[in-house]
């Protein structure tokens, strides 16, 4: 059985390491449900991912969809090259940043 670790680093920061693949994607999703619920802004460091495939991409897109439906912000850092390559090939790479809805948002000043 393939293995992974989803570490809660505090204040909405998480680190995923190990495999993000067909063997682990469903278990990673299940493991993330409770810890993610407690945060409105989530950052996931993927630099520790050692193996990834299209199921890993599907996992990231599932997280983005969940964030959008629950009005949360989600960001990824350390994106595995393989996942990024699959995302670009399938033209869904732009969806990976859809969960960053508040990034760079500046509220307009009130008109007097």
C-alpha positions as YAML, in Angstrom:
chain: A
units: angstrom
residues:
- id: 1
  name: UNK
  ca: [0.00, 0.00, 0.00]
- id: 2
  name: UNK
  ca: [1.28, 3.43, -0.94]
- id: 3
  name: UNK
  ca: [1.75, 5.97, 1.79]
- id: 4
  name: UNK
  ca: [1.44, 9.67, 2.41]
- id: 5
  name: UNK
  ca: [1.50, 12.16, 5.27]
- id: 6
  name: UNK
  ca: [-0.75, 15.19, 5.56]
- id: 7
  name: UNK
  ca: [0.83, 17.29, 8.30]
- id: 8
  name: UNK
  ca: [-1.12, 20.08, 9.99]
- id: 9
  name: UNK
  ca: [1.45, 22.86, 10.50]
- id: 10
  name: UNK
  ca: [-1.06, 25.17, 12.19]
- id: 11
  name: UNK
  ca: [-3.09, 28.21, 11.17]
- id: 12
  name: UNK
  ca: [-4.34, 26.63, 7.93]
- id: 13
  name: UNK
  ca: [-0.90, 25.54, 6.72]
- id: 14
  name: UNK
  ca: [-0.50, 21.91, 5.70]
- id: 15
  name: UNK
  ca: [2.25, 19.83, 4.10]
- id: 16
  name: UNK
  ca: [1.56, 16.78, 1.97]
- id: 17
  name: UNK
  ca: [4.39, 14.30, 1.48]
- id: 18
  name: UNK
  ca: [4.72, 10.87, -0.05]
- id: 19
  name: UNK
  ca: [2.52, 9.65, -2.89]
- id: 20
  name: UNK
  ca: [-0.34, 11.64, -4.42]
- id: 21
  name: UNK
  ca: [-1.61, 8.97, -6.80]
- id: 22
  name: UNK
  ca: [-4.41, 6.57, -7.68]
- id: 23
  name: UNK
  ca: [-3.38, 4.54, -4.62]
- id: 24
  name: UNK
  ca: [-3.65, 7.44, -2.17]
- id: 25
  name: UNK
  ca: [-5.86, 10.23, -3.56]
- id: 26
  name: UNK
  ca: [-9.10, 9.05, -1.97]
- id: 27
  name: UNK
  ca: [-7.45, 8.48, 1.40]
- id: 28
  name: UNK
  ca: [-5.77, 11.91, 1.26]
- id: 29
  name: UNK
  ca: [-9.13, 13.52, 0.53]
- id: 30
  name: UNK
  ca: [-10.72, 11.73, 3.48]
- id: 31
  name: UNK
  ca: [-7.80, 12.66, 5.76]
- id: 32
  name: UNK
  ca: [-8.13, 16.33, 4.80]
- id: 33
  name: UNK
  ca: [-11.85, 16.75, 5.45]
- id: 34
  name: UNK
  ca: [-11.81, 17.41, 9.20]
- id: 35
  name: UNK
  ca: [-8.60, 19.49, 9.44]
- id: 36
  name: UNK
  ca: [-9.56, 21.71, 6.47]
- id: 37
  name: UNK
  ca: [-13.03, 22.45, 7.91]
- id: 38
  name: UNK
  ca: [-11.53, 24.60, 10.65]
- id: 39
  name: UNK
  ca: [-9.96, 27.15, 8.28]
- id: 40
  name: UNK
  ca: [-11.12, 29.74, 5.77]
- id: 41
  name: UNK
  ca: [-7.65, 30.06, 4.20]
- id: 42
  name: UNK
  ca: [-5.67, 26.94, 3.49]
- id: 43
  name: UNK
  ca: [-2.15, 26.61, 2.14]
- id: 44
  name: UNK
  ca: [-0.80, 23.21, 1.14]
- id: 45
  name: UNK
  ca: [2.90, 22.63, 0.55]
- id: 46
  name: UNK
  ca: [3.29, 19.82, -1.99]
- id: 47
  name: UNK
  ca: [7.10, 19.92, -2.16]
- id: 48
  name: UNK
  ca: [7.33, 16.63, -0.25]
- id: 49
  name: UNK
  ca: [5.28, 14.71, -2.82]
- id: 50
  name: UNK
  ca: [7.50, 11.97, -4.23]
- id: 51
  name: UNK
  ca: [5.12, 10.42, -6.77]
- id: 52
  name: UNK
  ca: [2.11, 11.91, -8.52]
- id: 53
  name: UNK
  ca: [-0.21, 11.16, -11.40]
- id: 54
  name: UNK
  ca: [-3.54, 12.31, -12.83]
- id: 55
  name: UNK
  ca: [-5.34, 11.20, -9.66]
- id: 56
  name: UNK
  ca: [-3.16, 13.68, -7.78]
- id: 57
  name: UNK
  ca: [-4.34, 16.40, -10.13]
- id: 58
  name: UNK
  ca: [-7.94, 15.29, -9.60]
- id: 59
  name: UNK
  ca: [-7.40, 15.57, -5.84]
- id: 60
  name: UNK
  ca: [-6.15, 19.16, -6.15]
- id: 61
  name: UNK
  ca: [-9.10, 20.07, -8.37]
- id: 62
  name: UNK
  ca: [-11.48, 18.47, -5.84]
- id: 63
  name: UNK
  ca: [-9.96, 20.64, -3.10]
- id: 64
  name: UNK
  ca: [-10.36, 23.75, -5.28]
- id: 65
  name: UNK
  ca: [-14.00, 22.87, -5.97]
- id: 66
  name: UNK
  ca: [-14.64, 22.30, -2.27]
- id: 67
  name: UNK
  ca: [-13.00, 25.64, -1.41]
- id: 68
  name: UNK
  ca: [-15.13, 27.47, -3.95]
- id: 69
  name: UNK
  ca: [-18.36, 25.85, -2.74]
- id: 70
  name: UNK
  ca: [-17.61, 26.55, 0.91]
- id: 71
  name: UNK
  ca: [-16.26, 30.10, 0.39]
- id: 72
  name: UNK
  ca: [-12.69, 29.33, 1.36]
- id: 73
  name: UNK
  ca: [-9.33, 30.19, -0.14]
- id: 74
  name: UNK
  ca: [-6.89, 27.41, -1.00]
- id: 75
  name: UNK
  ca: [-3.34, 27.73, -2.36]
- id: 76
  name: UNK
  ca: [-0.75, 25.21, -3.39]
- id: 77
  name: UNK
  ca: [3.01, 25.59, -3.25]
- id: 78
  name: UNK
  ca: [5.73, 23.22, -4.38]
- id: 79
  name: UNK
  ca: [3.52, 21.84, -7.16]
- id: 80
  name: UNK
  ca: [4.93, 18.55, -8.50]
- id: 81
  name: UNK
  ca: [6.17, 18.96, -12.08]
- id: 82
  name: UNK
  ca: [4.26, 15.89, -13.24]
- id: 83
  name: UNK
  ca: [0.94, 17.26, -11.94]
- id: 84
  name: UNK
  ca: [1.62, 20.63, -13.51]
- id: 85
  name: UNK
  ca: [2.50, 18.97, -16.83]
- id: 86
  name: UNK
  ca: [-0.73, 16.93, -16.81]
- id: 87
  name: UNK
  ca: [-2.72, 20.05, -15.91]
- id: 88
  name: UNK
  ca: [-1.19, 22.02, -18.78]
- id: 89
  name: UNK
  ca: [-1.67, 19.17, -21.27]
- id: 90
  name: UNK
  ca: [-5.33, 18.85, -20.33]
- id: 91
  name: UNK
  ca: [-5.71, 22.64, -20.18]
- id: 92
  name: UNK
  ca: [-6.93, 22.73, -16.58]
- id: 93
  name: UNK
  ca: [-3.85, 24.45, -15.10]
- id: 94
  name: UNK
  ca: [-5.85, 27.68, -14.70]
- id: 95
  name: UNK
  ca: [-8.30, 25.85, -12.42]
- id: 96
  name: UNK
  ca: [-5.56, 25.17, -9.89]
- id: 97
  name: UNK
  ca: [-5.52, 28.84, -8.91]
- id: 98
  name: UNK
  ca: [-9.32, 29.32, -8.82]
- id: 99
  name: UNK
  ca: [-9.28, 28.71, -5.08]
- id: 100
  name: UNK
  ca: [-7.11, 31.81, -4.60]
- id: 101
  name: UNK
  ca: [-10.12, 34.08, -4.96]
- id: 102
  name: UNK
  ca: [-9.06, 36.57, -2.30]
- id: 103
  name: UNK
  ca: [-5.39, 36.69, -3.21]
- id: 104
  name: UNK
  ca: [-4.56, 40.23, -4.20]
- id: 105
  name: UNK
  ca: [-8.08, 41.47, -3.45]
- id: 106
  name: UNK
  ca: [-8.07, 45.11, -2.45]
- id: 107
  name: UNK
  ca: [-11.27, 46.65, -1.23]
- id: 108
  name: UNK
  ca: [-12.18, 49.87, -3.00]
- id: 109
  name: UNK
  ca: [-12.38, 52.90, -0.70]
- id: 110
  name: UNK
  ca: [-15.84, 54.23, 0.06]
- id: 111
  name: UNK
  ca: [-16.89, 57.17, -2.08]
- id: 112
  name: UNK
  ca: [-17.53, 60.34, -0.10]
...
